[in-house]
């Protein structure tokens, strides 16, 4: 029925608090609805036509009578609200032991190991906004040469350095050391992240040279596809999130627009298999910075890109649009939020979509992909492919 699946992950575009959100301090969150309320309504005509407004009442987004896509919202089975567990679960591998987080900064044994193995003292060691901490400590970093180490509400060990003080390739080597020798055992964070920046005191800016060094997941549908000789292309952060496992090609990007443009190019060259895209700007530029207005503009920009993408979707394609967690910019703090995520599954082969209900795991996407390509069944997830065979 389908020969190609395209999965677009709108990083952090949640659609309402899950029943267990209170356990994460996230009661009452709803990334999409709160952004729409702050905007006075969102203009998303393409997502509206697919059925986004059928999932939840979103100001400005109508509930259409005949949505073009099958629609649902999905709860996360994994014990977390981070990028890594969200993506791994989408690919069929939930995470039941939450990755360690450090709301008070990293313990002495981690910092001591970092200094010992890298030969570099550090600045920072606290939870912080990445843009704010380089303004706070960037000048001292330029004088001392000490990298800036910090974390967030995610399971991350982030290392920031000015490109003229610690060149990016050296920063990446430092991150590799941290990944292999510091962030291990009980301190095995989901990601070690390189955060290069440039500029002068008071005017520092981060570059597009970010690089994530992730843990390796267990067996995912990406691995199964590659093992069965299908093309598996990652666009954006996908390669980093999956530790470059299960991919035949990987294309980093510098923005949401770059990611969508790259997707067009990949589709022109890929006839069968999986293309998985992460659009990170929603999260990194707007969610974590409490910028509801910027987030709204980014959503509307994506909708315009989607209008250009849909004509390239073939009757033998399945386009899936979803997210990996929430990051409600209207709530106190700058952390991710435990939310349902939207699911829109579109193919020109089906004229009208169906309500797929409330899914109990993001892994339903991985299970659907496995069924499409006749792969061995995954342990988690329930395929929604049968819905496309209904009239």
C-alpha positions as CSV (number, residue, x, y, z in Angstrom):
1,X,0.0,0.0,0.0
2,X,2.8,2.4,1.0
3,X,6.4,2.4,-0.2
4,X,7.6,5.5,1.6
5,X,6.9,7.0,5.0
6,X,7.8,10.6,5.9
7,X,7.8,11.5,9.7
8,X,8.0,15.2,10.6
9,X,8.6,15.8,14.3
10,X,7.6,19.3,15.4
11,X,10.0,19.5,18.3
12,X,8.0,20.4,21.5
13,X,4.6,21.1,19.8
14,X,2.5,19.5,22.6
15,X,-1.3,19.5,22.7
16,X,-2.3,19.3,26.3
17,X,-1.3,18.0,29.7
18,X,-1.3,14.2,30.1
19,X,-3.1,12.6,33.1
20,X,0.3,12.2,34.8
21,X,1.5,15.7,34.0
22,X,1.2,16.7,37.7
23,X,4.0,14.2,38.5
24,X,6.3,16.4,36.4
25,X,5.0,19.7,37.7
26,X,3.2,20.4,34.4
27,X,-0.5,20.5,35.3
28,X,-2.5,22.7,33.0
29,X,0.1,22.9,30.2
30,X,-1.0,23.0,26.6
31,X,1.7,24.3,24.2
32,X,-0.5,24.7,21.1
33,X,-3.6,26.1,22.7
34,X,-1.8,28.5,25.0
35,X,0.3,29.9,22.0
36,X,-2.9,30.3,20.0
37,X,-4.6,32.1,22.9
38,X,-1.6,34.4,23.3
39,X,-1.6,35.1,19.6
40,X,-5.3,35.7,19.4
41,X,-5.7,32.7,17.1
42,X,-3.3,30.8,14.8
43,X,-3.5,30.9,11.0
44,X,-2.8,27.3,10.0
45,X,-5.0,26.6,7.0
46,X,-3.1,23.5,5.8
47,X,-2.9,21.9,9.3
48,X,-6.5,22.8,9.8
49,X,-7.5,21.0,6.5
50,X,-5.6,17.9,7.7
51,X,-7.5,17.8,11.0
52,X,-5.5,19.6,13.6
53,X,-8.5,21.3,15.0
54,X,-10.3,17.9,15.3
55,X,-7.7,16.9,17.9
56,X,-8.2,19.8,20.3
57,X,-10.1,23.1,20.2
58,X,-7.3,25.6,19.2
59,X,-8.2,29.3,18.7
60,X,-8.1,30.2,15.0
61,X,-8.0,26.5,13.9
62,X,-11.4,25.2,12.8
63,X,-12.7,21.7,13.4
64,X,-13.3,20.6,9.8
65,X,-16.0,18.1,8.9
66,X,-13.9,16.1,6.4
67,X,-10.3,16.2,7.5
68,X,-7.8,15.1,4.9
69,X,-5.7,13.2,7.5
70,X,-6.3,10.6,10.1
71,X,-5.9,12.3,13.5
72,X,-5.2,11.5,17.1
73,X,-3.3,12.6,20.2
74,X,-0.7,10.4,21.7
75,X,0.5,9.9,25.3
76,X,4.1,9.1,26.1
77,X,4.8,5.7,27.6
78,X,8.4,6.7,28.5
79,X,9.2,8.1,31.9
80,X,10.3,11.5,30.8
81,X,9.6,14.5,28.7
82,X,12.8,14.9,26.8
83,X,13.8,14.9,23.2
84,X,15.7,11.6,23.3
85,X,13.0,9.4,25.0
86,X,10.3,11.0,22.8
87,X,12.1,10.2,19.5
88,X,13.2,6.8,20.6
89,X,9.6,6.0,21.6
90,X,8.3,7.2,18.2
91,X,10.8,4.7,16.7
92,X,9.4,1.9,18.9
93,X,11.8,2.0,21.9
94,X,10.2,3.6,25.0
95,X,12.5,4.5,27.9
96,X,11.3,3.2,31.3
97,X,14.2,4.3,33.4
98,X,14.3,8.1,33.2
99,X,17.6,9.7,32.2
100,X,19.3,11.5,35.1
101,X,18.7,15.2,35.5
102,X,20.5,17.7,37.7
103,X,18.3,20.6,38.9
104,X,21.1,21.7,41.3
105,X,24.0,21.3,38.9
106,X,26.3,18.3,38.4
107,X,27.8,16.5,41.4
108,X,31.4,16.9,42.3
109,X,32.4,13.5,41.0
110,X,31.2,14.4,37.5
111,X,33.0,17.7,37.4
112,X,36.2,16.1,38.9
113,X,36.1,13.5,36.1
114,X,35.6,16.1,33.5
115,X,38.6,18.1,34.7
116,X,40.7,15.0,35.0
117,X,39.9,13.6,31.6
118,X,39.8,16.8,29.6
119,X,42.5,18.8,31.5
120,X,40.2,21.8,31.7
121,X,38.6,23.5,34.6
122,X,35.0,24.7,34.1
123,X,32.7,27.7,34.6
124,X,29.0,27.4,35.4
125,X,27.8,24.0,36.6
126,X,24.2,25.0,37.0
127,X,20.8,24.8,35.2
128,X,20.6,27.7,32.9
129,X,19.2,29.1,29.6
130,X,21.9,28.6,27.0
131,X,21.6,32.1,25.7
132,X,21.7,33.7,29.1
133,X,24.7,31.7,30.5
134,X,27.0,32.7,27.7
135,X,26.1,36.4,28.3
136,X,26.8,35.8,32.0
137,X,30.0,33.8,31.8
138,X,31.3,34.4,28.2
139,X,33.7,37.2,29.0
140,X,35.2,35.2,31.9
141,X,35.5,32.2,29.6
142,X,37.4,34.2,27.0
143,X,39.9,35.3,29.7
144,X,40.3,31.9,31.4
145,X,39.8,29.5,28.5
146,X,37.5,27.4,30.8
147,X,34.5,25.9,29.0
148,X,31.1,26.7,30.3
149,X,29.3,23.6,31.6
150,X,25.5,23.7,32.3
151,X,22.3,21.7,32.2
152,X,18.6,22.3,31.9
153,X,15.3,20.7,32.7
154,X,16.3,18.0,30.2
155,X,18.8,15.2,30.7
156,X,21.8,17.0,29.1
157,X,25.4,17.9,29.8
158,X,26.0,21.0,27.8
159,X,29.4,22.5,27.0
160,X,29.6,26.0,25.6
161,X,32.7,27.6,24.2
162,X,33.7,30.6,22.1
163,X,34.9,29.5,18.7
164,X,38.0,31.7,19.0
165,X,38.9,30.2,22.4
166,X,38.0,26.6,21.8
167,X,37.5,25.8,18.1
168,X,34.5,23.7,17.3
169,X,36.4,20.5,16.5
170,X,38.2,20.7,19.8
171,X,34.9,21.3,21.6
172,X,33.5,18.2,19.9
173,X,36.5,16.2,21.1
174,X,35.8,17.5,24.6
175,X,32.2,16.4,24.3
176,X,33.2,12.9,23.1
177,X,35.4,12.6,26.2
178,X,32.5,13.7,28.4
179,X,30.2,11.2,26.6
180,X,32.6,8.2,27.0
181,X,34.2,8.9,30.3
182,X,32.1,11.3,32.4
183,X,28.5,10.8,31.5
184,X,28.4,7.1,32.2
185,X,26.8,4.7,34.7
186,X,24.3,6.5,36.9
187,X,25.3,9.7,35.2
188,X,24.5,8.6,31.7
189,X,22.6,11.7,30.5
190,X,20.5,11.4,27.4
191,X,22.8,13.9,25.5
192,X,26.1,15.7,25.8
193,X,25.7,18.8,23.7
194,X,28.4,21.1,22.2
195,X,27.3,24.7,22.1
196,X,29.8,26.9,20.2
197,X,29.2,30.7,20.2
198,X,30.8,33.8,18.7
199,X,30.8,37.5,19.3
200,X,32.0,39.9,22.0
201,X,30.9,40.5,25.6
202,X,27.4,41.7,25.7
203,X,26.8,40.5,22.1
204,X,27.5,36.8,22.2
205,X,25.4,34.6,19.8
206,X,25.3,30.8,19.4
207,X,26.2,29.4,16.1
208,X,24.7,26.6,14.0
209,X,27.6,24.4,15.1
210,X,25.6,22.6,17.8
211,X,26.3,18.9,17.9
212,X,24.6,16.3,20.2
213,X,26.3,13.2,21.4
214,X,23.5,10.8,22.4
215,X,23.3,7.5,24.1
216,X,22.5,4.6,21.8
217,X,19.0,3.3,21.9
218,X,18.0,-0.3,21.9
219,X,16.5,-1.8,18.7
220,X,14.3,0.7,16.8
221,X,12.3,0.5,13.6
222,X,15.2,2.5,12.0
223,X,17.5,-0.4,12.7
224,X,15.1,-2.9,11.3
225,X,14.6,-0.9,8.2
226,X,18.3,-0.6,7.6
227,X,18.8,-4.3,8.3
228,X,16.2,-5.1,5.6
229,X,18.0,-2.8,3.1
230,X,15.6,0.1,3.1
231,X,16.7,3.7,2.8
232,X,16.5,5.5,6.1
233,X,17.2,9.2,6.0
234,X,17.5,11.5,9.0
235,X,17.1,15.3,8.5
236,X,18.0,17.8,11.3
237,X,18.9,16.4,14.7
238,X,17.7,12.8,13.9
239,X,21.2,11.5,13.3
240,X,22.4,12.9,16.7
241,X,19.3,11.7,18.6
242,X,19.8,8.1,17.4
243,X,23.6,8.2,17.8
244,X,23.7,7.8,14.0
245,X,22.4,4.3,14.2
246,X,19.8,2.9,11.8
247,X,20.4,5.6,9.2
248,X,21.7,5.3,5.6
249,X,22.0,9.1,5.2
250,X,21.9,12.0,7.6
251,X,21.6,15.7,6.8
252,X,22.1,18.3,9.6
253,X,20.2,21.5,9.2
254,X,20.4,25.1,10.6
255,X,16.7,26.0,10.8
256,X,13.2,24.8,10.3
257,X,13.1,26.3,6.9
258,X,16.4,24.6,6.0
259,X,14.9,21.3,7.3
260,X,11.8,21.6,5.1
261,X,13.9,22.6,2.0
262,X,16.2,19.6,2.7
263,X,13.1,17.3,2.9
264,X,12.0,18.4,-0.5
265,X,15.5,17.5,-1.9
266,X,15.5,14.1,-0.1
267,X,12.1,13.2,-1.4
268,X,13.2,13.9,-5.0
269,X,16.0,11.3,-4.5
270,X,14.3,8.7,-2.2
271,X,11.6,6.4,-3.6
272,X,11.2,3.9,-0.8
273,X,11.9,3.7,2.9
274,X,11.7,6.2,5.7
275,X,12.5,9.9,5.9
276,X,12.5,11.3,9.4
277,X,12.7,15.0,10.1
278,X,13.2,17.0,13.3
279,X,12.3,20.7,13.3
280,X,14.0,22.0,16.4
281,X,13.4,25.8,16.2
282,X,10.0,25.5,17.9
283,X,11.8,24.1,21.0
284,X,15.2,25.8,21.0
285,X,14.4,29.2,19.8
286,X,10.9,29.8,21.2
287,X,9.7,27.2,23.8
288,X,12.8,27.4,26.0
289,X,12.8,31.2,25.7
290,X,9.2,31.7,26.6
291,X,8.6,33.3,23.3
292,X,5.0,32.6,22.5
293,X,4.9,35.2,19.7
294,X,7.9,33.8,18.0
295,X,6.6,30.2,18.4
296,X,3.3,31.3,16.8
297,X,5.1,32.7,13.8
298,X,7.2,29.6,13.4
299,X,4.1,27.4,13.4
300,X,2.5,29.6,10.7
301,X,5.8,29.5,8.7
302,X,5.7,25.7,8.9
303,X,2.1,25.6,7.6
304,X,3.2,27.6,4.6
305,X,6.1,25.1,4.0
306,X,3.5,22.3,4.4
307,X,1.4,23.8,1.6
308,X,4.4,23.4,-0.7
309,X,5.2,19.9,0.5
310,X,1.7,18.2,0.1
311,X,1.8,18.3,-3.7
312,X,5.0,16.2,-3.5
313,X,3.3,13.5,-1.4
314,X,2.4,10.5,-3.6
315,X,-0.5,8.1,-3.2
316,X,2.1,5.5,-2.1
317,X,3.4,7.8,0.6
318,X,2.3,8.1,4.3
319,X,3.1,11.5,5.8
320,X,3.1,11.6,9.6
321,X,3.2,14.9,11.5
322,X,3.8,14.6,15.3
323,X,5.9,15.9,18.2
324,X,8.2,14.5,20.9
325,X,7.0,16.4,24.0
326,X,5.7,19.9,24.9
327,X,7.5,23.1,25.8
328,X,4.7,25.5,26.8
329,X,6.2,29.0,26.5
330,X,3.4,30.6,28.6
331,X,4.1,28.5,31.7
332,X,6.6,29.5,34.5
333,X,10.1,28.2,33.8
334,X,11.8,27.2,30.6
335,X,11.6,23.4,30.7
336,X,9.9,20.8,28.5
337,X,6.3,20.0,29.5
338,X,4.7,16.6,29.9
339,X,2.0,16.6,27.2
340,X,0.1,14.7,24.6
341,X,1.4,15.2,21.1
342,X,-0.6,15.6,17.9
343,X,-0.7,12.8,15.3
344,X,-1.7,13.6,11.7
345,X,-1.4,10.8,9.2
346,X,-2.0,11.8,5.6
347,X,-1.9,10.1,2.2
348,X,-3.6,11.1,-1.0
349,X,-4.8,7.5,-1.2
350,X,-7.4,8.3,1.4
351,X,-9.8,11.1,0.7
352,X,-11.1,11.6,4.3
353,X,-9.4,10.9,7.5
354,X,-10.6,9.1,10.6
355,X,-10.4,9.8,14.3
356,X,-7.7,7.4,15.7
357,X,-8.6,8.3,19.3
358,X,-6.2,8.7,22.1
359,X,-3.1,6.6,21.6
360,X,-1.3,5.2,24.6
361,X,2.2,5.4,23.2
362,X,4.2,7.3,20.6
363,X,5.5,3.8,19.6
364,X,2.3,3.4,17.6
365,X,4.1,5.2,14.9
366,X,7.0,2.7,14.9
367,X,4.5,-0.2,14.9
368,X,2.8,1.3,11.9
369,X,6.0,1.7,10.0
370,X,7.0,-1.9,10.9
371,X,3.7,-3.2,9.5
372,X,4.0,-1.1,6.3
373,X,7.4,-2.6,5.5
374,X,6.6,-6.1,6.7
375,X,9.2,-6.0,9.4
376,X,9.3,-8.1,12.6
377,X,6.9,-6.7,15.1
378,X,8.2,-4.4,17.8
379,X,7.6,-5.1,21.5
380,X,5.7,-1.8,22.0
381,X,3.1,0.1,20.0
382,X,-0.1,-0.6,18.1
383,X,-0.2,0.0,14.3
384,X,-2.9,2.3,13.0
385,X,-2.4,1.1,9.4
386,X,-5.7,-0.7,9.4
387,X,-7.5,2.6,9.5
388,X,-6.2,3.4,6.0
389,X,-7.9,0.3,4.7
390,X,-11.3,1.3,6.0
391,X,-13.8,3.1,3.9
